[in-house]
């Protein structure tokens, strides 16, 4: 369906769509403006081939509806969500800045900064886990950096609807997501809070440099999170990160 057709049928004049911001593995993304307030927003339309998987649709709807009731500065706000049996879309808060993925690829993230970002992510995961929400698709592309160490977490509830990775969008963003995904999610078993800790461990691992003294303690956190699956809560893993940060030398701080 062309943008003008689906926009007219599902947005009902609540949002004015702007230019495309690209695609992810799950949806096309458009800049938007709220018609009444003029506020910037982002509208995401989920791809048609995913909508036959009712488990996927149910996960998106349940998670987005819960998040729409949460007002937290570290979470990307969900403004609206719609599902009419044929079209699934969501409208979300516009967040400036760049993704953690971009920061990593450009070499901006030192090991110490990576620890601080990971600690903040774990704090946010603790908030949502207590609400019964599991991210399920955590990777650097779902983290927006709106300040030096202030990540904003978004795109919850998007475990792939194609666990065998043989569908029409099995490359690009989906392959990147797979690299950070917990084994149980890739197998199709579904995400649990520990799945997010596994992904957080891999994000921390992406920030490490073996030449840096801070990395020995951080590497142990990565090992426990990903190989041993030894952390039972985001709070416990955050405590381990805090210990490594406290042990950093004054020069590294």
C-alpha positions as CSV (number, residue, x, y, z in Angstrom):
1,X,0.0,0.0,0.0
2,X,1.4,3.4,-0.9
3,X,2.2,5.8,1.9
4,X,-0.7,8.2,1.0
5,X,-3.2,5.3,1.1
6,X,-2.2,3.8,4.4
7,X,-1.7,7.2,6.0
8,X,-5.1,8.3,5.0
9,X,-6.7,5.1,6.3
10,X,-5.1,4.7,9.7
11,X,-3.8,8.1,10.9
12,X,-7.1,9.9,10.8
13,X,-5.5,13.4,10.6
14,X,-3.8,12.9,14.0
15,X,-0.4,13.1,12.4
16,X,1.0,14.7,9.2
17,X,3.6,12.5,7.7
18,X,7.0,13.9,6.6
19,X,9.8,12.3,4.7
20,X,10.9,8.7,5.1
21,X,13.6,8.1,7.7
22,X,14.4,4.6,6.3
23,X,13.4,1.0,7.2
24,X,14.3,-1.4,9.9
25,X,13.8,-5.1,9.9
26,X,10.2,-4.6,11.1
27,X,8.8,-1.3,9.9
28,X,9.1,1.7,7.7
29,X,9.8,4.9,9.5
30,X,8.5,8.4,8.8
31,X,9.1,11.7,10.3
32,X,5.7,13.2,11.4
33,X,4.1,16.2,13.1
34,X,1.2,16.0,15.5
35,X,-1.6,17.8,13.8
36,X,-3.0,19.5,16.9
37,X,0.1,20.4,18.8
38,X,2.7,20.7,16.1
39,X,5.1,18.5,18.0
40,X,7.6,16.3,16.2
41,X,7.0,12.6,16.2
42,X,8.0,9.4,14.4
43,X,5.4,7.1,12.8
44,X,6.3,3.4,12.2
45,X,4.3,1.2,9.9
46,X,5.0,-2.5,10.3
47,X,5.6,-4.6,7.2
48,X,2.7,-6.6,5.8
49,X,4.6,-9.9,5.8
50,X,5.0,-9.8,9.6
51,X,1.3,-9.4,10.4
52,X,0.4,-13.0,9.6
53,X,2.3,-13.9,12.8
54,X,-0.3,-13.1,15.5
55,X,2.2,-13.7,18.2
56,X,4.4,-10.9,16.8
57,X,1.4,-8.6,16.5
58,X,0.3,-9.4,20.0
59,X,3.7,-8.7,21.4
60,X,3.9,-5.3,19.7
61,X,0.4,-4.3,20.8
62,X,0.8,-5.5,24.4
63,X,4.3,-3.9,24.9
64,X,3.4,-0.6,23.2
65,X,0.2,-0.2,25.2
66,X,2.1,-0.7,28.5
67,X,4.8,1.7,27.4
68,X,2.2,4.3,26.5
69,X,1.3,4.5,30.2
70,X,4.9,5.0,31.2
71,X,6.5,8.4,31.5
72,X,10.2,8.0,32.0
73,X,12.9,10.3,30.6
74,X,15.1,7.3,29.7
75,X,12.4,5.6,27.5
76,X,11.2,6.7,24.1
77,X,7.6,7.7,24.7
78,X,4.8,5.8,22.8
79,X,2.1,8.3,21.7
80,X,-0.3,6.1,19.9
81,X,-0.7,2.6,18.5
82,X,-3.2,1.3,15.9
83,X,-4.2,-2.1,14.6
84,X,-7.3,-2.6,12.4
85,X,-6.6,-6.2,11.4
86,X,-4.7,-5.2,8.3
87,X,-2.4,-2.3,9.2
88,X,-0.2,-2.1,12.4
89,X,1.4,1.2,13.2
90,X,2.7,3.2,16.1
91,X,3.6,6.8,16.8
92,X,6.4,7.7,19.1
93,X,8.2,10.6,20.6
94,X,10.8,12.2,18.4
95,X,14.3,11.9,20.0
96,X,17.2,13.9,18.7
97,X,20.8,12.7,18.8
98,X,22.3,9.6,17.2
99,X,22.2,5.9,17.8
100,X,24.7,4.1,20.0
101,X,25.4,2.1,16.9
102,X,26.7,5.2,15.1
103,X,28.7,6.2,18.2
104,X,30.4,2.8,18.2
105,X,31.1,2.7,14.5
106,X,32.8,6.1,14.7
107,X,34.9,5.2,17.7
108,X,33.3,7.7,20.2
109,X,32.7,5.1,23.0
110,X,35.6,4.4,25.3
111,X,35.5,1.4,27.6
112,X,34.7,3.6,30.6
113,X,32.0,5.4,28.7
114,X,30.7,2.1,27.6
115,X,30.4,1.0,31.2
116,X,28.5,4.1,32.1
117,X,26.1,3.7,29.2
118,X,25.6,0.0,30.1
119,X,24.9,0.9,33.7
120,X,22.2,3.4,32.5
121,X,20.7,0.8,30.2
122,X,20.5,-1.7,33.0
123,X,18.8,0.9,35.2
124,X,16.2,1.4,32.5
125,X,15.8,-2.3,32.0
126,X,15.1,-2.6,35.7
127,X,12.3,-0.1,35.4
128,X,10.6,-1.9,32.5
129,X,11.2,-5.4,33.9
130,X,9.4,-4.4,37.1
131,X,6.4,-3.5,34.9
132,X,6.5,-6.9,33.2
133,X,8.0,-5.5,30.0
134,X,10.8,-7.3,28.2
135,X,12.7,-5.5,25.4
136,X,13.5,-8.6,23.5
137,X,15.4,-6.9,20.7
138,X,18.1,-4.8,22.5
139,X,21.0,-3.8,20.3
140,X,23.0,-0.5,19.8
141,X,20.5,0.6,17.1
142,X,17.6,0.7,19.6
143,X,19.6,3.1,21.9
144,X,19.4,6.8,21.1
145,X,22.2,8.9,22.6
146,X,20.7,12.3,23.7
147,X,23.6,13.3,25.8
148,X,27.1,12.3,26.8
149,X,25.9,9.3,28.9
150,X,22.1,9.6,28.6
151,X,20.8,6.8,26.4
152,X,17.1,6.7,25.5
153,X,15.8,3.2,25.0
154,X,13.1,2.3,22.4
155,X,11.8,-0.3,20.0
156,X,10.5,-2.7,22.7
157,X,8.8,-6.0,22.0
158,X,10.2,-6.8,18.6
159,X,11.5,-10.3,18.6
160,X,11.7,-11.4,15.0
161,X,8.6,-13.0,13.6
162,X,10.9,-15.2,11.5
163,X,13.1,-17.1,14.0
164,X,14.7,-19.2,11.2
165,X,15.8,-16.0,9.4
166,X,14.6,-17.3,6.0
167,X,12.0,-14.6,5.3
168,X,12.2,-11.7,2.9
169,X,14.0,-9.4,5.3
170,X,16.6,-11.7,6.6
171,X,19.5,-9.4,5.9
172,X,20.6,-5.9,6.9
173,X,19.0,-4.7,10.1
174,X,17.8,-8.2,11.0
175,X,21.2,-9.7,10.7
176,X,22.6,-6.9,13.0
177,X,19.8,-7.6,15.5
178,X,20.7,-11.3,15.4
179,X,24.2,-10.6,16.5
180,X,23.0,-9.2,19.8
181,X,20.1,-11.5,20.3
182,X,19.8,-14.1,23.1
183,X,19.8,-17.8,21.9
184,X,16.3,-18.4,23.3
185,X,14.9,-15.5,21.2
186,X,16.6,-16.7,18.0
187,X,15.2,-20.2,18.6
188,X,11.7,-18.8,18.7
189,X,11.2,-19.6,22.4
190,X,10.5,-15.9,23.3
191,X,12.3,-13.3,25.3
192,X,12.6,-13.2,29.1
193,X,14.3,-10.5,31.3
194,X,17.5,-12.5,31.2
195,X,17.5,-12.2,27.4
196,X,17.9,-8.4,27.8
197,X,20.8,-9.0,30.1
198,X,22.5,-11.2,27.5
199,X,22.1,-8.4,24.9
200,X,23.3,-5.8,27.4
201,X,26.4,-7.9,28.0
202,X,27.1,-7.9,24.2
203,X,26.6,-4.2,24.0
204,X,29.2,-3.7,26.8
205,X,31.5,-6.1,25.0
206,X,31.3,-3.9,21.8
207,X,32.7,-1.0,23.9
208,X,35.8,-2.8,25.2
209,X,39.5,-2.4,24.3
210,X,41.8,-5.1,25.7
211,X,44.6,-2.5,26.0
212,X,42.6,-0.6,28.7
213,X,42.9,-1.5,32.3
214,X,39.2,-1.0,32.9
215,X,38.4,-3.8,30.5
216,X,39.4,-6.8,32.6
217,X,36.6,-6.3,35.1
218,X,34.2,-5.3,32.3
219,X,35.1,-8.4,30.3
220,X,34.2,-10.6,33.3
221,X,30.7,-8.9,33.3
222,X,30.3,-9.8,29.6
223,X,31.4,-13.4,30.3
224,X,28.9,-13.8,33.2
225,X,26.1,-12.2,31.2
226,X,26.6,-14.1,28.0
227,X,28.4,-17.4,28.7
228,X,27.3,-18.2,32.2
229,X,24.0,-16.4,32.1
230,X,24.7,-15.8,35.7
231,X,22.8,-12.5,36.4
232,X,19.3,-13.0,37.6
233,X,18.2,-9.4,37.4
234,X,19.2,-6.1,35.8
235,X,19.8,-4.7,39.3
236,X,22.4,-7.4,40.0
237,X,24.2,-6.8,36.7
238,X,24.1,-3.0,37.3
239,X,25.8,-3.6,40.7
240,X,28.6,-5.5,39.0
241,X,29.1,-2.6,36.6
242,X,29.1,-0.2,39.5
243,X,31.9,-2.2,41.2
244,X,34.1,-2.0,38.1
245,X,33.4,1.8,37.8
246,X,34.4,2.3,41.4
247,X,37.6,0.4,40.9
248,X,38.7,2.6,38.0
249,X,41.8,4.6,38.7
250,X,41.5,8.3,39.3
251,X,43.3,8.9,36.0
252,X,40.7,6.8,34.1
253,X,37.9,8.6,35.8
